[in-house]
Amino acid sequence: MTEQDRLYQIWVYLQAEPLFWLTLTIGAFLVGDYLYKKSNQFPLVNPVAISIILVSSVLLIFDIDYERYFSGAKFIHFMLGPATVALAIPIYKKWHLITHNAKAIMAAVVLGSIFAILTTYALAILFDLDHQLILSLLPRSVTAPISMGISELIGGIPSLTAIITIITGIIGAALGAFVLDLMKIRSLSARGMGIGLASHGIGTARAMSRNEEAGVFSAVAMGLSGIVTSILVPIAVKILF
């Protein structure tokens, strides 16, 4: 068997669904991660954003609907749960730091969540957005499964909320370090809290890859802000509308 025949057989094997979509997703991320490392970890060269662009391009070019793609890539979706639970290990290692700063953490989470909700509402009113669109935007700062649940509860559009949430995470992960440097925030715990509050899981993954302490505080902020925001958003909707 020639090398060309072997490559052809590999291509035929990869084309078989659902393996093809799984391979495409992992391959797109590896390309994004390669470009990120080649750019000396320049924040704007975000691997997640690059992956989304590459996969979306393939789906659009070949007119593939999302359900067909997801049927093949859902293994990655399944692994999100264990990956989130695995954050408990670094959190356990830094537990003494978390308990020592418990009051400051809770104050930051509550104030940060209120700020995210109010600024989103203010910008939505400024740009005269539709009522249902506003409801879809309000929970955008927490991780996607929680934001979609909140959106459905208050009458928003969960699928739109998921898109806005992912975009929020990508922007936060790409620009968060710039903003924190500009504000001269050097504390790793404070930087982690800021990233976790602003850009949930995507920002936390980026923070964890750069520094474990920042990643731990980002994970704590992500988890607690999910709880606080799920309480505050329905209350805010009753007050503001």
DRENMAR-39694 format. One record per residue (C-alpha): z, y, x. Coordinates in nm, 3 decimals, always signed. Each point is the difference from the previous one (the first is absolute). Layout:
residues N
@z = Z | y = Y | x = X
...
//
This chain:
residues 241
@z = +0.000 | y = +0.000 | x = +0.000
@z = -0.101 | y = +0.336 | x = +0.142
@z = +0.230 | y = +0.303 | x = +0.020
@z = -0.212 | y = +0.169 | x = -0.268
@z = +0.051 | y = -0.298 | x = -0.234
@z = +0.376 | y = +0.013 | x = +0.057
@z = +0.010 | y = +0.374 | x = -0.081
@z = -0.206 | y = -0.061 | x = -0.313
@z = +0.239 | y = -0.273 | x = -0.114
@z = +0.298 | y = +0.231 | x = +0.061
@z = -0.171 | y = +0.271 | x = -0.206
@z = -0.069 | y = -0.245 | x = -0.286
@z = +0.363 | y = -0.115 | x = +0.014
@z = +0.133 | y = +0.356 | x = -0.009
@z = -0.228 | y = +0.090 | x = -0.289
@z = +0.173 | y = -0.255 | x = -0.222
@z = +0.235 | y = +0.185 | x = -0.234
@z = +0.286 | y = +0.071 | x = +0.014
@z = +0.007 | y = -0.031 | x = +0.380
@z = -0.274 | y = +0.259 | x = +0.045
@z = +0.202 | y = +0.281 | x = -0.164
@z = +0.311 | y = -0.095 | x = +0.192
@z = -0.197 | y = +0.002 | x = +0.326
@z = -0.162 | y = +0.331 | x = -0.090
@z = +0.338 | y = +0.163 | x = -0.067
@z = +0.161 | y = -0.128 | x = +0.321
@z = -0.313 | y = +0.083 | x = +0.201
@z = -0.008 | y = +0.356 | x = -0.138
@z = +0.364 | y = +0.052 | x = +0.098
@z = -0.062 | y = -0.139 | x = +0.350
@z = -0.287 | y = +0.246 | x = +0.041
@z = +0.225 | y = +0.284 | x = -0.119
@z = +0.282 | y = -0.110 | x = +0.232
@z = -0.243 | y = -0.024 | x = +0.294
@z = -0.127 | y = +0.354 | x = -0.062
@z = +0.360 | y = +0.124 | x = -0.037
@z = +0.095 | y = -0.145 | x = +0.339
@z = -0.320 | y = +0.127 | x = +0.164
@z = +0.084 | y = +0.350 | x = -0.125
@z = +0.341 | y = -0.021 | x = +0.175
@z = +0.168 | y = -0.045 | x = -0.340
@z = -0.133 | y = +0.329 | x = -0.136
@z = +0.164 | y = +0.024 | x = -0.347
@z = -0.318 | y = +0.106 | x = -0.184
@z = -0.170 | y = -0.325 | x = +0.109
@z = +0.209 | y = -0.193 | x = -0.251
@z = -0.072 | y = -0.378 | x = -0.010
@z = +0.080 | y = -0.024 | x = -0.373
@z = -0.237 | y = +0.285 | x = -0.088
@z = -0.275 | y = -0.151 | x = +0.216
@z = +0.053 | y = -0.342 | x = -0.162
@z = -0.028 | y = +0.149 | x = -0.350
@z = -0.319 | y = +0.186 | x = +0.092
@z = -0.162 | y = -0.310 | x = +0.153
@z = +0.092 | y = -0.238 | x = -0.284
@z = -0.092 | y = +0.257 | x = -0.269
@z = -0.336 | y = +0.056 | x = +0.170
@z = -0.079 | y = -0.372 | x = -0.011
@z = +0.100 | y = -0.021 | x = -0.368
@z = -0.211 | y = +0.304 | x = -0.092
@z = -0.306 | y = -0.099 | x = +0.204
@z = -0.012 | y = -0.353 | x = -0.145
@z = +0.121 | y = +0.107 | x = -0.348
@z = +0.303 | y = -0.229 | x = +0.006
@z = +0.263 | y = +0.062 | x = -0.268
@z = +0.366 | y = +0.032 | x = +0.101
@z = +0.114 | y = -0.311 | x = -0.194
@z = -0.237 | y = -0.220 | x = +0.200
@z = +0.121 | y = +0.150 | x = +0.326
@z = +0.369 | y = -0.030 | x = -0.097
@z = -0.040 | y = -0.366 | x = -0.095
@z = -0.073 | y = -0.067 | x = +0.365
@z = +0.236 | y = +0.249 | x = +0.163
@z = +0.303 | y = -0.063 | x = -0.221
@z = +0.166 | y = -0.208 | x = +0.273
@z = +0.059 | y = +0.326 | x = +0.188
@z = +0.145 | y = +0.151 | x = -0.318
@z = +0.232 | y = -0.302 | x = -0.024
@z = +0.116 | y = +0.051 | x = +0.359
@z = +0.112 | y = +0.357 | x = -0.079
@z = +0.313 | y = -0.143 | x = -0.162
@z = +0.119 | y = -0.204 | x = +0.302
@z = -0.098 | y = +0.287 | x = +0.232
@z = +0.218 | y = +0.241 | x = -0.200
@z = +0.291 | y = -0.245 | x = -0.003
@z = -0.040 | y = -0.042 | x = +0.378
@z = +0.098 | y = +0.367 | x = +0.039
@z = +0.355 | y = -0.121 | x = -0.067
@z = +0.019 | y = -0.135 | x = +0.357
@z = -0.039 | y = +0.332 | x = +0.188
@z = +0.212 | y = +0.169 | x = -0.269
@z = +0.277 | y = -0.255 | x = +0.067
@z = -0.022 | y = +0.073 | x = +0.374
@z = +0.050 | y = +0.374 | x = -0.063
@z = +0.247 | y = -0.044 | x = -0.286
@z = +0.279 | y = +0.182 | x = +0.189
@z = -0.222 | y = +0.310 | x = +0.031
@z = -0.088 | y = -0.012 | x = -0.370
@z = +0.360 | y = -0.031 | x = -0.119
@z = +0.111 | y = +0.273 | x = +0.244
@z = -0.258 | y = +0.241 | x = -0.151
@z = +0.022 | y = -0.126 | x = -0.360
@z = +0.088 | y = +0.337 | x = -0.158
@z = -0.274 | y = +0.186 | x = +0.186
@z = -0.252 | y = -0.271 | x = -0.092
@z = +0.080 | y = +0.015 | x = -0.372
@z = -0.009 | y = +0.381 | x = +0.001
@z = -0.339 | y = -0.005 | x = +0.174
@z = -0.139 | y = -0.261 | x = -0.240
@z = +0.113 | y = +0.183 | x = -0.315
@z = -0.114 | y = +0.345 | x = +0.119
@z = -0.324 | y = -0.139 | x = +0.142
@z = -0.083 | y = -0.183 | x = -0.323
@z = +0.072 | y = +0.312 | x = -0.211
@z = -0.214 | y = +0.211 | x = +0.235
@z = -0.291 | y = -0.247 | x = -0.023
@z = +0.011 | y = -0.005 | x = -0.381
@z = +0.030 | y = +0.379 | x = -0.040
@z = -0.270 | y = +0.088 | x = +0.253
@z = -0.237 | y = -0.249 | x = -0.161
@z = +0.069 | y = +0.149 | x = -0.343
@z = -0.037 | y = +0.359 | x = +0.128
@z = -0.336 | y = -0.074 | x = +0.165
@z = -0.121 | y = -0.185 | x = -0.309
@z = +0.085 | y = +0.299 | x = -0.220
@z = -0.157 | y = +0.239 | x = +0.254
@z = -0.330 | y = -0.191 | x = -0.016
@z = +0.028 | y = -0.040 | x = -0.380
@z = -0.023 | y = -0.379 | x = +0.006
@z = -0.015 | y = -0.219 | x = -0.308
@z = +0.334 | y = -0.118 | x = -0.146
@z = -0.064 | y = -0.372 | x = +0.067
@z = -0.121 | y = +0.080 | x = +0.350
@z = +0.326 | y = +0.180 | x = +0.074
@z = +0.197 | y = -0.302 | x = -0.121
@z = -0.209 | y = -0.220 | x = +0.229
@z = +0.072 | y = +0.225 | x = +0.300
@z = +0.378 | y = +0.047 | x = -0.034
@z = +0.108 | y = -0.337 | x = +0.156
@z = -0.253 | y = +0.018 | x = +0.287
@z = +0.258 | y = +0.015 | x = +0.282
@z = +0.146 | y = -0.351 | x = -0.041
@z = -0.153 | y = -0.335 | x = +0.086
@z = -0.294 | y = -0.106 | x = -0.219
@z = +0.162 | y = -0.280 | x = -0.210
@z = +0.286 | y = +0.231 | x = -0.101
@z = -0.221 | y = +0.306 | x = -0.056
@z = -0.232 | y = -0.204 | x = -0.225
@z = +0.297 | y = -0.125 | x = -0.202
@z = +0.136 | y = +0.355 | x = -0.042
@z = -0.345 | y = +0.129 | x = -0.094
@z = -0.039 | y = -0.264 | x = -0.271
@z = +0.348 | y = +0.076 | x = -0.132
@z = -0.059 | y = +0.376 | x = -0.041
@z = -0.357 | y = -0.024 | x = -0.136
@z = -0.204 | y = +0.051 | x = +0.317
@z = -0.295 | y = -0.205 | x = +0.126
@z = +0.139 | y = -0.268 | x = +0.239
@z = -0.332 | y = -0.069 | x = +0.176
@z = -0.045 | y = +0.373 | x = +0.071
@z = +0.360 | y = +0.022 | x = +0.117
@z = -0.062 | y = -0.285 | x = +0.244
@z = -0.297 | y = +0.185 | x = +0.153
@z = +0.193 | y = +0.328 | x = +0.031
@z = +0.299 | y = -0.185 | x = +0.147
@z = -0.214 | y = -0.168 | x = +0.267
@z = -0.167 | y = +0.332 | x = +0.088
@z = +0.344 | y = +0.163 | x = +0.023
@z = +0.115 | y = -0.277 | x = +0.236
@z = -0.305 | y = +0.031 | x = +0.223
@z = +0.029 | y = +0.379 | x = +0.025
@z = +0.373 | y = -0.027 | x = +0.073
@z = -0.054 | y = -0.264 | x = +0.267
@z = -0.282 | y = +0.202 | x = +0.161
@z = +0.155 | y = +0.348 | x = -0.010
@z = +0.374 | y = -0.071 | x = -0.022
@z = +0.053 | y = -0.003 | x = +0.377
@z = -0.189 | y = +0.333 | x = +0.035
@z = +0.218 | y = +0.167 | x = -0.263
@z = +0.324 | y = -0.136 | x = +0.147
@z = -0.103 | y = +0.112 | x = +0.350
@z = -0.088 | y = +0.344 | x = -0.139
@z = +0.345 | y = +0.025 | x = -0.158
@z = +0.154 | y = -0.115 | x = +0.332
@z = +0.179 | y = -0.295 | x = -0.160
@z = +0.083 | y = -0.233 | x = +0.290
@z = +0.259 | y = -0.231 | x = -0.155
@z = -0.157 | y = -0.344 | x = -0.052
@z = +0.210 | y = -0.067 | x = -0.308
@z = -0.100 | y = +0.333 | x = -0.157
@z = -0.366 | y = -0.057 | x = +0.083
@z = +0.018 | y = -0.345 | x = -0.156
@z = +0.165 | y = +0.135 | x = -0.315
@z = -0.268 | y = +0.267 | x = -0.036
@z = -0.286 | y = -0.245 | x = +0.042
@z = +0.152 | y = -0.257 | x = -0.236
@z = +0.058 | y = +0.261 | x = -0.270
@z = -0.347 | y = +0.151 | x = +0.030
@z = -0.222 | y = -0.300 | x = +0.067
@z = +0.189 | y = -0.316 | x = -0.113
@z = -0.132 | y = -0.337 | x = +0.130
@z = -0.304 | y = +0.122 | x = +0.195
@z = +0.205 | y = +0.259 | x = +0.186
@z = +0.281 | y = -0.251 | x = +0.056
@z = -0.240 | y = -0.249 | x = +0.159
@z = -0.124 | y = +0.273 | x = +0.233
@z = +0.355 | y = +0.116 | x = +0.083
@z = +0.110 | y = -0.359 | x = +0.069
@z = -0.290 | y = -0.051 | x = +0.240
@z = +0.103 | y = +0.308 | x = +0.201
@z = +0.381 | y = -0.028 | x = +0.002
@z = +0.236 | y = -0.250 | x = -0.162
@z = +0.275 | y = +0.251 | x = -0.081
@z = -0.244 | y = +0.237 | x = -0.170
@z = -0.155 | y = -0.296 | x = -0.181
@z = +0.338 | y = -0.121 | x = -0.127
@z = +0.094 | y = +0.341 | x = -0.143
@z = -0.348 | y = +0.030 | x = -0.149
@z = +0.044 | y = -0.339 | x = -0.171
@z = +0.340 | y = +0.104 | x = -0.135
@z = -0.144 | y = +0.327 | x = -0.131
@z = -0.293 | y = -0.184 | x = -0.159
@z = +0.225 | y = -0.247 | x = -0.181
@z = +0.259 | y = +0.251 | x = -0.121
@z = -0.259 | y = +0.259 | x = -0.106
@z = -0.164 | y = -0.269 | x = -0.214
@z = +0.327 | y = -0.046 | x = -0.190
@z = +0.082 | y = +0.372 | x = -0.023
@z = -0.353 | y = +0.101 | x = -0.102
@z = -0.013 | y = -0.267 | x = -0.272
@z = +0.311 | y = +0.165 | x = -0.149
@z = -0.097 | y = +0.365 | x = +0.055
@z = -0.363 | y = -0.004 | x = -0.116
@z = +0.070 | y = -0.106 | x = -0.363
@z = +0.276 | y = +0.263 | x = -0.015
@z = -0.234 | y = +0.263 | x = +0.145
@z = -0.269 | y = -0.089 | x = -0.256
@z = +0.247 | y = +0.052 | x = -0.286
@z = +0.107 | y = +0.338 | x = +0.141
@z = -0.339 | y = +0.134 | x = +0.107
@z = -0.217 | y = -0.115 | x = -0.296
//
